[in-house]
Amino acid sequence: MKKIELKVNIHCQRCSTEVLQSATKLTGIDHISVDGEKGIVTVIGDVDPVLVTSQVRKTGKIVQIISVSPHKPPEKKPSDEKKK
């Protein structure tokens, strides 16, 4: 599992939708999120970062890879035991 962060020029909701639709065509993706204000697309899954970048570039957007790191699932906090 990898966490891939991409910098994409996103100006409106339509741009965000186009980027999501193009990236979801790839197999091996578990989660995609788009932050339109910052222009960051986060992809989590077993997929090649270069494939994700080239797929998003097909929409006509300028894409840069910010980071690729192993995905760490959120840690579950142990529940407090009930005191008697």
PDB file of N, CA, C and O in Angstrom:
ATOM      1  N   MET A   1       0.836  -1.180   0.000  1.00  0.00           N
ATOM      2  CA  MET A   1       0.000   0.000   0.000  1.00  0.00           C
ATOM      3  C   MET A   1       0.881   1.243   0.000  1.00  0.00           C
ATOM      4  O   MET A   1       1.822   1.355   0.786  1.00  0.00           O
ATOM      5  N   LYS A   2       0.565   2.163  -0.883  1.00  0.00           N
ATOM      6  CA  LYS A   2       1.308   3.411  -0.996  1.00  0.00           C
ATOM      7  C   LYS A   2       0.365   4.583  -0.839  1.00  0.00           C
ATOM      8  O   LYS A   2      -0.813   4.505  -1.187  1.00  0.00           O
ATOM      9  N   LYS A   3       0.895   5.662  -0.312  1.00  0.00           N
ATOM     10  CA  LYS A   3       0.168   6.930  -0.257  1.00  0.00           C
ATOM     11  C   LYS A   3       0.874   7.872  -1.218  1.00  0.00           C
ATOM     12  O   LYS A   3       2.036   8.223  -1.016  1.00  0.00           O
ATOM     13  N   ILE A   4       0.168   8.277  -2.260  1.00  0.00           N
ATOM     14  CA  ILE A   4       0.734   9.125  -3.314  1.00  0.00           C
ATOM     15  C   ILE A   4       0.052  10.479  -3.244  1.00  0.00           C
ATOM     16  O   ILE A   4      -1.176  10.562  -3.266  1.00  0.00           O
ATOM     17  N   GLU A   5       0.851  11.550  -3.159  1.00  0.00           N
ATOM     18  CA  GLU A   5       0.293  12.893  -3.159  1.00  0.00           C
ATOM     19  C   GLU A   5       0.740  13.604  -4.428  1.00  0.00           C
ATOM     20  O   GLU A   5       1.927  13.636  -4.753  1.00  0.00           O
ATOM     21  N   LEU A   6      -0.231  14.174  -5.142  1.00  0.00           N
ATOM     22  CA  LEU A   6       0.029  14.860  -6.404  1.00  0.00           C
ATOM     23  C   LEU A   6      -0.419  16.305  -6.309  1.00  0.00           C
ATOM     24  O   LEU A   6      -1.449  16.602  -5.702  1.00  0.00           O
ATOM     25  N   LYS A   7       0.343  17.199  -6.901  1.00  0.00           N
ATOM     26  CA  LYS A   7      -0.037  18.604  -7.027  1.00  0.00           C
ATOM     27  C   LYS A   7      -0.663  18.761  -8.405  1.00  0.00           C
ATOM     28  O   LYS A   7      -0.019  18.516  -9.425  1.00  0.00           O
ATOM     29  N   VAL A   8      -1.949  19.180  -8.423  1.00  0.00           N
ATOM     30  CA  VAL A   8      -2.691  19.309  -9.676  1.00  0.00           C
ATOM     31  C   VAL A   8      -3.336  20.694  -9.715  1.00  0.00           C
ATOM     32  O   VAL A   8      -3.832  21.184  -8.701  1.00  0.00           O
ATOM     33  N   ASN A   9      -3.326  21.317 -10.889  1.00  0.00           N
ATOM     34  CA  ASN A   9      -3.996  22.608 -11.046  1.00  0.00           C
ATOM     35  C   ASN A   9      -5.501  22.383 -11.116  1.00  0.00           C
ATOM     36  O   ASN A   9      -6.041  22.011 -12.158  1.00  0.00           O
ATOM     37  N   ILE A  10      -6.170  22.616  -9.982  1.00  0.00           N
ATOM     38  CA  ILE A  10      -7.615  22.447  -9.893  1.00  0.00           C
ATOM     39  C   ILE A  10      -8.219  23.813  -9.618  1.00  0.00           C
ATOM     40  O   ILE A  10      -7.915  24.449  -8.608  1.00  0.00           O
ATOM     41  N   HIS A  11      -9.088  24.263 -10.537  1.00  0.00           N
ATOM     42  CA  HIS A  11      -9.662  25.597 -10.418  1.00  0.00           C
ATOM     43  C   HIS A  11     -11.130  25.590 -10.018  1.00  0.00           C
ATOM     44  O   HIS A  11     -11.628  26.580  -9.482  1.00  0.00           O
ATOM     45  N   CYS A  12     -11.833  24.481 -10.272  1.00  0.00           N
ATOM     46  CA  CYS A  12     -13.274  24.466 -10.029  1.00  0.00           C
ATOM     47  C   CYS A  12     -13.720  23.038  -9.724  1.00  0.00           C
ATOM     48  O   CYS A  12     -12.917  22.106  -9.734  1.00  0.00           O
ATOM     49  N   GLN A  13     -14.995  22.889  -9.456  1.00  0.00           N
ATOM     50  CA  GLN A  13     -15.556  21.575  -9.145  1.00  0.00           C
ATOM     51  C   GLN A  13     -15.477  20.638 -10.355  1.00  0.00           C
ATOM     52  O   GLN A  13     -15.283  19.432 -10.199  1.00  0.00           O
ATOM     53  N   ARG A  14     -15.624  21.187 -11.534  1.00  0.00           N
ATOM     54  CA  ARG A  14     -15.547  20.371 -12.755  1.00  0.00           C
ATOM     55  C   ARG A  14     -14.144  19.782 -12.920  1.00  0.00           C
ATOM     56  O   ARG A  14     -13.992  18.617 -13.289  1.00  0.00           O
ATOM     57  N   CYS A  15     -13.121  20.598 -12.642  1.00  0.00           N
ATOM     58  CA  CYS A  15     -11.742  20.112 -12.726  1.00  0.00           C
ATOM     59  C   CYS A  15     -11.526  18.970 -11.732  1.00  0.00           C
ATOM     60  O   CYS A  15     -10.894  17.964 -12.058  1.00  0.00           O
ATOM     61  N   SER A  16     -12.053  19.134 -10.526  1.00  0.00           N
ATOM     62  CA  SER A  16     -11.930  18.114  -9.498  1.00  0.00           C
ATOM     63  C   SER A  16     -12.596  16.812  -9.935  1.00  0.00           C
ATOM     64  O   SER A  16     -12.045  15.730  -9.733  1.00  0.00           O
ATOM     65  N   THR A  17     -13.769  16.920 -10.528  1.00  0.00           N
ATOM     66  CA  THR A  17     -14.501  15.744 -10.997  1.00  0.00           C
ATOM     67  C   THR A  17     -13.746  15.041 -12.119  1.00  0.00           C
ATOM     68  O   THR A  17     -13.683  13.812 -12.145  1.00  0.00           O
ATOM     69  N   GLU A  18     -13.174  15.803 -13.041  1.00  0.00           N
ATOM     70  CA  GLU A  18     -12.411  15.211 -14.147  1.00  0.00           C
ATOM     71  C   GLU A  18     -11.208  14.437 -13.625  1.00  0.00           C
ATOM     72  O   GLU A  18     -10.914  13.341 -14.102  1.00  0.00           O
ATOM     73  N   VAL A  19     -10.511  15.011 -12.643  1.00  0.00           N
ATOM     74  CA  VAL A  19      -9.334  14.347 -12.080  1.00  0.00           C
ATOM     75  C   VAL A  19      -9.750  13.054 -11.380  1.00  0.00           C
ATOM     76  O   VAL A  19      -9.094  12.026 -11.551  1.00  0.00           O
ATOM     77  N   LEU A  20     -10.817  13.088 -10.604  1.00  0.00           N
ATOM     78  CA  LEU A  20     -11.297  11.887  -9.917  1.00  0.00           C
ATOM     79  C   LEU A  20     -11.702  10.798 -10.902  1.00  0.00           C
ATOM     80  O   LEU A  20     -11.355   9.632 -10.715  1.00  0.00           O
ATOM     81  N   GLN A  21     -12.431  11.169 -11.946  1.00  0.00           N
ATOM     82  CA  GLN A  21     -12.886  10.186 -12.924  1.00  0.00           C
ATOM     83  C   GLN A  21     -11.721   9.550 -13.666  1.00  0.00           C
ATOM     84  O   GLN A  21     -11.749   8.353 -13.952  1.00  0.00           O
ATOM     85  N   SER A  22     -10.696  10.338 -13.979  1.00  0.00           N
ATOM     86  CA  SER A  22      -9.565   9.765 -14.709  1.00  0.00           C
ATOM     87  C   SER A  22      -8.742   8.843 -13.820  1.00  0.00           C
ATOM     88  O   SER A  22      -8.264   7.806 -14.280  1.00  0.00           O
ATOM     89  N   ALA A  23      -8.575   9.204 -12.568  1.00  0.00           N
ATOM     90  CA  ALA A  23      -7.752   8.380 -11.668  1.00  0.00           C
ATOM     91  C   ALA A  23      -8.462   7.090 -11.280  1.00  0.00           C
ATOM     92  O   ALA A  23      -7.805   6.071 -11.071  1.00  0.00           O
ATOM     93  N   THR A  24      -9.775   7.110 -11.181  1.00  0.00           N
ATOM     94  CA  THR A  24     -10.496   5.903 -10.773  1.00  0.00           C
ATOM     95  C   THR A  24     -10.525   4.829 -11.851  1.00  0.00           C
ATOM     96  O   THR A  24     -10.961   3.709 -11.583  1.00  0.00           O
ATOM     97  N   LYS A  25     -10.081   5.134 -13.043  1.00  0.00           N
ATOM     98  CA  LYS A  25     -10.024   4.134 -14.118  1.00  0.00           C
ATOM     99  C   LYS A  25      -8.916   3.117 -13.864  1.00  0.00           C
ATOM    100  O   LYS A  25      -8.930   2.035 -14.450  1.00  0.00           O
ATOM    101  N   LEU A  26      -7.958   3.448 -12.999  1.00  0.00           N
ATOM    102  CA  LEU A  26      -6.849   2.546 -12.704  1.00  0.00           C
ATOM    103  C   LEU A  26      -7.274   1.517 -11.662  1.00  0.00           C
ATOM    104  O   LEU A  26      -8.094   1.796 -10.788  1.00  0.00           O
ATOM    105  N   THR A  27      -6.695   0.316 -11.775  1.00  0.00           N
ATOM    106  CA  THR A  27      -6.995  -0.727 -10.788  1.00  0.00           C
ATOM    107  C   THR A  27      -5.958  -0.674  -9.665  1.00  0.00           C
ATOM    108  O   THR A  27      -4.820  -0.253  -9.870  1.00  0.00           O
ATOM    109  N   GLY A  28      -6.371  -1.104  -8.493  1.00  0.00           N
ATOM    110  CA  GLY A  28      -5.466  -1.138  -7.348  1.00  0.00           C
ATOM    111  C   GLY A  28      -5.579   0.068  -6.433  1.00  0.00           C
ATOM    112  O   GLY A  28      -4.816   0.195  -5.475  1.00  0.00           O
ATOM    113  N   ILE A  29      -6.523   0.953  -6.718  1.00  0.00           N
ATOM    114  CA  ILE A  29      -6.691   2.145  -5.890  1.00  0.00           C
ATOM    115  C   ILE A  29      -7.770   1.858  -4.844  1.00  0.00           C
ATOM    116  O   ILE A  29      -8.866   1.404  -5.172  1.00  0.00           O
ATOM    117  N   ASP A  30      -7.437   2.132  -3.576  1.00  0.00           N
ATOM    118  CA  ASP A  30      -8.396   1.917  -2.487  1.00  0.00           C
ATOM    119  C   ASP A  30      -9.128   3.196  -2.110  1.00  0.00           C
ATOM    120  O   ASP A  30     -10.310   3.157  -1.766  1.00  0.00           O
ATOM    121  N   HIS A  31      -8.427   4.341  -2.172  1.00  0.00           N
ATOM    122  CA  HIS A  31      -9.034   5.598  -1.729  1.00  0.00           C
ATOM    123  C   HIS A  31      -8.421   6.762  -2.506  1.00  0.00           C
ATOM    124  O   HIS A  31      -7.213   6.797  -2.740  1.00  0.00           O
ATOM    125  N   ILE A  32      -9.268   7.712  -2.904  1.00  0.00           N
ATOM    126  CA  ILE A  32      -8.814   8.933  -3.573  1.00  0.00           C
ATOM    127  C   ILE A  32      -9.501  10.111  -2.896  1.00  0.00           C
ATOM    128  O   ILE A  32     -10.703  10.079  -2.633  1.00  0.00           O
ATOM    129  N   SER A  33      -8.724  11.145  -2.622  1.00  0.00           N
ATOM    130  CA  SER A  33      -9.320  12.379  -2.100  1.00  0.00           C
ATOM    131  C   SER A  33      -8.704  13.566  -2.824  1.00  0.00           C
ATOM    132  O   SER A  33      -7.535  13.544  -3.209  1.00  0.00           O
ATOM    133  N   VAL A  34      -9.522  14.608  -3.001  1.00  0.00           N
ATOM    134  CA  VAL A  34      -9.087  15.813  -3.693  1.00  0.00           C
ATOM    135  C   VAL A  34      -9.299  17.008  -2.775  1.00  0.00           C
ATOM    136  O   VAL A  34     -10.394  17.214  -2.250  1.00  0.00           O
ATOM    137  N   ASP A  35      -8.250  17.786  -2.587  1.00  0.00           N
ATOM    138  CA  ASP A  35      -8.351  19.046  -1.854  1.00  0.00           C
ATOM    139  C   ASP A  35      -8.248  20.155  -2.893  1.00  0.00           C
ATOM    140  O   ASP A  35      -7.151  20.513  -3.322  1.00  0.00           O
ATOM    141  N   GLY A  36      -9.400  20.699  -3.296  1.00  0.00           N
ATOM    142  CA  GLY A  36      -9.446  21.682  -4.366  1.00  0.00           C
ATOM    143  C   GLY A  36      -8.776  22.993  -4.014  1.00  0.00           C
ATOM    144  O   GLY A  36      -8.207  23.649  -4.886  1.00  0.00           O
ATOM    145  N   GLU A  37      -8.835  23.392  -2.733  1.00  0.00           N
ATOM    146  CA  GLU A  37      -8.225  24.658  -2.328  1.00  0.00           C
ATOM    147  C   GLU A  37      -6.709  24.607  -2.418  1.00  0.00           C
ATOM    148  O   GLU A  37      -6.073  25.559  -2.871  1.00  0.00           O
ATOM    149  N   LYS A  38      -6.133  23.489  -1.985  1.00  0.00           N
ATOM    150  CA  LYS A  38      -4.678  23.333  -2.022  1.00  0.00           C
ATOM    151  C   LYS A  38      -4.197  22.745  -3.340  1.00  0.00           C
ATOM    152  O   LYS A  38      -3.018  22.857  -3.678  1.00  0.00           O
ATOM    153  N   GLY A  39      -5.100  22.118  -4.087  1.00  0.00           N
ATOM    154  CA  GLY A  39      -4.726  21.501  -5.350  1.00  0.00           C
ATOM    155  C   GLY A  39      -3.960  20.205  -5.156  1.00  0.00           C
ATOM    156  O   GLY A  39      -3.063  19.886  -5.937  1.00  0.00           O
ATOM    157  N   ILE A  40      -4.311  19.457  -4.112  1.00  0.00           N
ATOM    158  CA  ILE A  40      -3.609  18.210  -3.809  1.00  0.00           C
ATOM    159  C   ILE A  40      -4.556  17.033  -3.967  1.00  0.00           C
ATOM    160  O   ILE A  40      -5.670  17.040  -3.444  1.00  0.00           O
ATOM    161  N   VAL A  41      -4.097  16.020  -4.698  1.00  0.00           N
ATOM    162  CA  VAL A  41      -4.830  14.773  -4.868  1.00  0.00           C
ATOM    163  C   VAL A  41      -4.065  13.697  -4.119  1.00  0.00           C
ATOM    164  O   VAL A  41      -2.867  13.516  -4.339  1.00  0.00           O
ATOM    165  N   THR A  42      -4.749  12.981  -3.234  1.00  0.00           N
ATOM    166  CA  THR A  42      -4.135  11.906  -2.465  1.00  0.00           C
ATOM    167  C   THR A  42      -4.726  10.582  -2.919  1.00  0.00           C
ATOM    168  O   THR A  42      -5.944  10.404  -2.935  1.00  0.00           O
ATOM    169  N   VAL A  43      -3.844   9.651  -3.291  1.00  0.00           N
ATOM    170  CA  VAL A  43      -4.254   8.336  -3.766  1.00  0.00           C
ATOM    171  C   VAL A  43      -3.628   7.290  -2.851  1.00  0.00           C
ATOM    172  O   VAL A  43      -2.425   7.324  -2.591  1.00  0.00           O
ATOM    173  N   ILE A  44      -4.448   6.363  -2.363  1.00  0.00           N
ATOM    174  CA  ILE A  44      -3.956   5.290  -1.506  1.00  0.00           C
ATOM    175  C   ILE A  44      -4.292   3.968  -2.174  1.00  0.00           C
ATOM    176  O   ILE A  44      -5.440   3.723  -2.546  1.00  0.00           O
ATOM    177  N   GLY A  45      -3.274   3.109  -2.325  1.00  0.00           N
ATOM    178  CA  GLY A  45      -3.492   1.803  -2.931  1.00  0.00           C
ATOM    179  C   GLY A  45      -2.210   1.225  -3.496  1.00  0.00           C
ATOM    180  O   GLY A  45      -1.136   1.810  -3.359  1.00  0.00           O
ATOM    181  N   ASP A  46      -2.333   0.077  -4.129  1.00  0.00           N
ATOM    182  CA  ASP A  46      -1.202  -0.579  -4.779  1.00  0.00           C
ATOM    183  C   ASP A  46      -1.212  -0.217  -6.253  1.00  0.00           C
ATOM    184  O   ASP A  46      -1.719  -0.971  -7.084  1.00  0.00           O
ATOM    185  N   VAL A  47      -0.651   0.935  -6.570  1.00  0.00           N
ATOM    186  CA  VAL A  47      -0.637   1.433  -7.939  1.00  0.00           C
ATOM    187  C   VAL A  47       0.665   2.217  -8.154  1.00  0.00           C
ATOM    188  O   VAL A  47       1.210   2.813  -7.225  1.00  0.00           O
ATOM    189  N   ASP A  48       1.141   2.200  -9.387  1.00  0.00           N
ATOM    190  CA  ASP A  48       2.373   2.902  -9.729  1.00  0.00           C
ATOM    191  C   ASP A  48       2.117   4.408  -9.793  1.00  0.00           C
ATOM    192  O   ASP A  48       1.203   4.841 -10.496  1.00  0.00           O
ATOM    193  N   PRO A  49       2.910   5.226  -9.067  1.00  0.00           N
ATOM    194  CA  PRO A  49       2.710   6.675  -9.085  1.00  0.00           C
ATOM    195  C   PRO A  49       2.820   7.291 -10.480  1.00  0.00           C
ATOM    196  O   PRO A  49       2.139   8.271 -10.780  1.00  0.00           O
ATOM    197  N   VAL A  50       3.664   6.729 -11.320  1.00  0.00           N
ATOM    198  CA  VAL A  50       3.825   7.251 -12.676  1.00  0.00           C
ATOM    199  C   VAL A  50       2.564   6.993 -13.499  1.00  0.00           C
ATOM    200  O   VAL A  50       2.178   7.829 -14.317  1.00  0.00           O
ATOM    201  N   LEU A  51       1.919   5.844 -13.289  1.00  0.00           N
ATOM    202  CA  LEU A  51       0.671   5.552 -13.993  1.00  0.00           C
ATOM    203  C   LEU A  51      -0.436   6.519 -13.572  1.00  0.00           C
ATOM    204  O   LEU A  51      -1.211   6.988 -14.405  1.00  0.00           O
ATOM    205  N   VAL A  52      -0.501   6.813 -12.271  1.00  0.00           N
ATOM    206  CA  VAL A  52      -1.510   7.759 -11.789  1.00  0.00           C
ATOM    207  C   VAL A  52      -1.266   9.128 -12.395  1.00  0.00           C
ATOM    208  O   VAL A  52      -2.204   9.782 -12.852  1.00  0.00           O
ATOM    209  N   THR A  53      -0.017   9.567 -12.403  1.00  0.00           N
ATOM    210  CA  THR A  53       0.337  10.872 -12.958  1.00  0.00           C
ATOM    211  C   THR A  53      -0.006  10.956 -14.439  1.00  0.00           C
ATOM    212  O   THR A  53      -0.591  11.942 -14.888  1.00  0.00           O
ATOM    213  N   SER A  54       0.355   9.925 -15.198  1.00  0.00           N
ATOM    214  CA  SER A  54       0.081   9.960 -16.641  1.00  0.00           C
ATOM    215  C   SER A  54      -1.423   9.906 -16.921  1.00  0.00           C
ATOM    216  O   SER A  54      -1.895  10.515 -17.881  1.00  0.00           O
ATOM    217  N   GLN A  55      -2.172   9.187 -16.096  1.00  0.00           N
ATOM    218  CA  GLN A  55      -3.624   9.106 -16.288  1.00  0.00           C
ATOM    219  C   GLN A  55      -4.273  10.464 -16.024  1.00  0.00           C
ATOM    220  O   GLN A  55      -5.157  10.880 -16.773  1.00  0.00           O
ATOM    221  N   VAL A  56      -3.845  11.156 -14.969  1.00  0.00           N
ATOM    222  CA  VAL A  56      -4.412  12.474 -14.660  1.00  0.00           C
ATOM    223  C   VAL A  56      -3.993  13.502 -15.716  1.00  0.00           C
ATOM    224  O   VAL A  56      -4.755  14.419 -16.021  1.00  0.00           O
ATOM    225  N   ARG A  57      -2.802  13.358 -16.267  1.00  0.00           N
ATOM    226  CA  ARG A  57      -2.351  14.289 -17.314  1.00  0.00           C
ATOM    227  C   ARG A  57      -3.190  14.186 -18.579  1.00  0.00           C
ATOM    228  O   ARG A  57      -3.229  15.128 -19.370  1.00  0.00           O
ATOM    229  N   LYS A  58      -3.850  13.073 -18.778  1.00  0.00           N
ATOM    230  CA  LYS A  58      -4.718  12.921 -19.949  1.00  0.00           C
ATOM    231  C   LYS A  58      -5.902  13.876 -19.909  1.00  0.00           C
ATOM    232  O   LYS A  58      -6.538  14.109 -20.937  1.00  0.00           O
ATOM    233  N   THR A  59      -6.211  14.436 -18.735  1.00  0.00           N
ATOM    234  CA  THR A  59      -7.292  15.418 -18.610  1.00  0.00           C
ATOM    235  C   THR A  59      -6.838  16.802 -19.041  1.00  0.00           C
ATOM    236  O   THR A  59      -7.650  17.723 -19.132  1.00  0.00           O
ATOM    237  N   GLY A  60      -5.538  16.957 -19.307  1.00  0.00           N
ATOM    238  CA  GLY A  60      -5.014  18.255 -19.714  1.00  0.00           C
ATOM    239  C   GLY A  60      -4.483  19.073 -18.552  1.00  0.00           C
ATOM    240  O   GLY A  60      -4.117  20.236 -18.727  1.00  0.00           O
ATOM    241  N   LYS A  61      -4.436  18.481 -17.370  1.00  0.00           N
ATOM    242  CA  LYS A  61      -3.948  19.176 -16.176  1.00  0.00           C
ATOM    243  C   LYS A  61      -2.442  18.996 -16.038  1.00  0.00           C
ATOM    244  O   LYS A  61      -1.872  18.008 -16.501  1.00  0.00           O
ATOM    245  N   ILE A  62      -1.814  19.971 -15.392  1.00  0.00           N
ATOM    246  CA  ILE A  62      -0.401  19.868 -15.064  1.00  0.00           C
ATOM    247  C   ILE A  62      -0.297  19.158 -13.720  1.00  0.00           C
ATOM    248  O   ILE A  62      -0.908  19.585 -12.741  1.00  0.00           O
ATOM    249  N   VAL A  63       0.477  18.071 -13.670  1.00  0.00           N
ATOM    250  CA  VAL A  63       0.564  17.234 -12.479  1.00  0.00           C
ATOM    251  C   VAL A  63       2.015  17.090 -12.053  1.00  0.00           C
ATOM    252  O   VAL A  63       2.904  16.891 -12.880  1.00  0.00           O
ATOM    253  N   GLN A  64       2.243  17.193 -10.738  1.00  0.00           N
ATOM    254  CA  GLN A  64       3.566  16.968 -10.166  1.00  0.00           C
ATOM    255  C   GLN A  64       3.426  16.004  -8.995  1.00  0.00           C
ATOM    256  O   GLN A  64       2.476  16.104  -8.218  1.00  0.00           O
ATOM    257  N   ILE A  65       4.357  15.079  -8.865  1.00  0.00           N
ATOM    258  CA  ILE A  65       4.352  14.166  -7.728  1.00  0.00           C
ATOM    259  C   ILE A  65       4.987  14.889  -6.546  1.00  0.00           C
ATOM    260  O   ILE A  65       6.130  15.340  -6.627  1.00  0.00           O
ATOM    261  N   ILE A  66       4.242  14.997  -5.447  1.00  0.00           N
ATOM    262  CA  ILE A  66       4.764  15.631  -4.234  1.00  0.00           C
ATOM    263  C   ILE A  66       5.492  14.606  -3.384  1.00  0.00           C
ATOM    264  O   ILE A  66       6.637  14.820  -2.987  1.00  0.00           O
ATOM    265  N   SER A  67       4.817  13.474  -3.100  1.00  0.00           N
ATOM    266  CA  SER A  67       5.447  12.456  -2.268  1.00  0.00           C
ATOM    267  C   SER A  67       4.839  11.089  -2.537  1.00  0.00           C
ATOM    268  O   SER A  67       3.689  10.960  -2.957  1.00  0.00           O
ATOM    269  N   VAL A  68       5.658  10.072  -2.276  1.00  0.00           N
ATOM    270  CA  VAL A  68       5.220   8.681  -2.316  1.00  0.00           C
ATOM    271  C   VAL A  68       5.750   8.043  -1.042  1.00  0.00           C
ATOM    272  O   VAL A  68       6.959   8.012  -0.813  1.00  0.00           O
ATOM    273  N   SER A  69       4.852   7.539  -0.220  1.00  0.00           N
ATOM    274  CA  SER A  69       5.263   6.946   1.043  1.00  0.00           C
ATOM    275  C   SER A  69       4.392   5.734   1.346  1.00  0.00           C
ATOM    276  O   SER A  69       3.299   5.598   0.795  1.00  0.00           O
ATOM    277  N   PRO A  70       4.871   4.854   2.220  1.00  0.00           N
ATOM    278  CA  PRO A  70       4.020   3.727   2.605  1.00  0.00           C
ATOM    279  C   PRO A  70       2.823   4.235   3.393  1.00  0.00           C
ATOM    280  O   PRO A  70       2.943   5.153   4.204  1.00  0.00           O
ATOM    281  N   HIS A  71       1.684   3.638   3.150  1.00  0.00           N
ATOM    282  CA  HIS A  71       0.455   4.061   3.827  1.00  0.00           C
ATOM    283  C   HIS A  71       0.389   3.423   5.200  1.00  0.00           C
ATOM    284  O   HIS A  71       0.535   2.209   5.342  1.00  0.00           O
ATOM    285  N   LYS A  72       0.167   4.249   6.205  1.00  0.00           N
ATOM    286  CA  LYS A  72      -0.007   3.756   7.564  1.00  0.00           C
ATOM    287  C   LYS A  72      -1.470   3.948   7.942  1.00  0.00           C
ATOM    288  O   LYS A  72      -1.940   5.080   8.052  1.00  0.00           O
ATOM    289  N   PRO A  73      -2.193   2.842   8.141  1.00  0.00           N
ATOM    290  CA  PRO A  73      -3.601   2.993   8.526  1.00  0.00           C
ATOM    291  C   PRO A  73      -3.698   3.661   9.897  1.00  0.00           C
ATOM    292  O   PRO A  73      -2.799   3.510  10.725  1.00  0.00           O
ATOM    293  N   PRO A  74      -4.771   4.390  10.137  1.00  0.00           N
ATOM    294  CA  PRO A  74      -4.908   5.059  11.431  1.00  0.00           C
ATOM    295  C   PRO A  74      -4.917   4.046  12.565  1.00  0.00           C
ATOM    296  O   PRO A  74      -5.564   3.002  12.484  1.00  0.00           O
ATOM    297  N   GLU A  75      -4.190   4.373  13.616  1.00  0.00           N
ATOM    298  CA  GLU A  75      -4.114   3.466  14.752  1.00  0.00           C
ATOM    299  C   GLU A  75      -5.402   3.534  15.558  1.00  0.00           C
ATOM    300  O   GLU A  75      -5.962   4.606  15.787  1.00  0.00           O
ATOM    301  N   LYS A  76      -5.847   2.378  15.973  1.00  0.00           N
ATOM    302  CA  LYS A  76      -7.052   2.333  16.787  1.00  0.00           C
ATOM    303  C   LYS A  76      -6.656   2.530  18.248  1.00  0.00           C
ATOM    304  O   LYS A  76      -5.739   1.883  18.754  1.00  0.00           O
ATOM    305  N   LYS A  77      -7.354   3.419  18.898  1.00  0.00           N
ATOM    306  CA  LYS A  77      -7.078   3.673  20.306  1.00  0.00           C
ATOM    307  C   LYS A  77      -7.747   2.573  21.142  1.00  0.00           C
ATOM    308  O   LYS A  77      -8.901   2.214  20.905  1.00  0.00           O
ATOM    309  N   PRO A  78      -7.006   2.047  22.119  1.00  0.00           N
ATOM    310  CA  PRO A  78      -7.644   1.026  22.956  1.00  0.00           C
ATOM    311  C   PRO A  78      -8.743   1.679  23.792  1.00  0.00           C
ATOM    312  O   PRO A  78      -8.564   2.766  24.342  1.00  0.00           O
ATOM    313  N   SER A  79      -9.861   1.005  23.874  1.00  0.00           N
ATOM    314  CA  SER A  79     -10.982   1.561  24.639  1.00  0.00           C
ATOM    315  C   SER A  79     -10.673   1.477  26.128  1.00  0.00           C
ATOM    316  O   SER A  79     -10.063   0.517  26.599  1.00  0.00           O
ATOM    317  N   ASP A  80     -11.097   2.474  26.839  1.00  0.00           N
ATOM    318  CA  ASP A  80     -10.877   2.498  28.279  1.00  0.00           C
ATOM    319  C   ASP A  80     -11.758   1.443  28.944  1.00  0.00           C
ATOM    320  O   ASP A  80     -12.938   1.298  28.625  1.00  0.00           O
ATOM    321  N   GLU A  81     -11.151   0.716  29.873  1.00  0.00           N
ATOM    322  CA  GLU A  81     -11.928  -0.284  30.591  1.00  0.00           C
ATOM    323  C   GLU A  81     -12.836   0.410  31.596  1.00  0.00           C
ATOM    324  O   GLU A  81     -12.481   1.431  32.184  1.00  0.00           O
ATOM    325  N   LYS A  82     -13.985  -0.157  31.772  1.00  0.00           N
ATOM    326  CA  LYS A  82     -14.940   0.422  32.716  1.00  0.00           C
ATOM    327  C   LYS A  82     -14.440   0.202  34.149  1.00  0.00           C
ATOM    328  O   LYS A  82     -14.028  -0.893  34.531  1.00  0.00           O
ATOM    329  N   LYS A  83     -14.493   1.262  34.901  1.00  0.00           N
ATOM    330  CA  LYS A  83     -14.083   1.175  36.311  1.00  0.00           C
ATOM    331  C   LYS A  83     -15.281   0.825  37.162  1.00  0.00           C
ATOM    332  O   LYS A  83     -16.385   1.328  36.953  1.00  0.00           O
ATOM    333  N   LYS A  84     -15.046  -0.037  38.114  1.00  0.00           N
ATOM    334  CA  LYS A  84     -16.131  -0.444  39.007  1.00  0.00           C
ATOM    335  C   LYS A  84     -16.091   0.340  40.282  1.00  0.00           C
ATOM    336  O   LYS A  84     -16.930   0.135  41.159  1.00  0.00           O
TER     337      LYS A  84
END
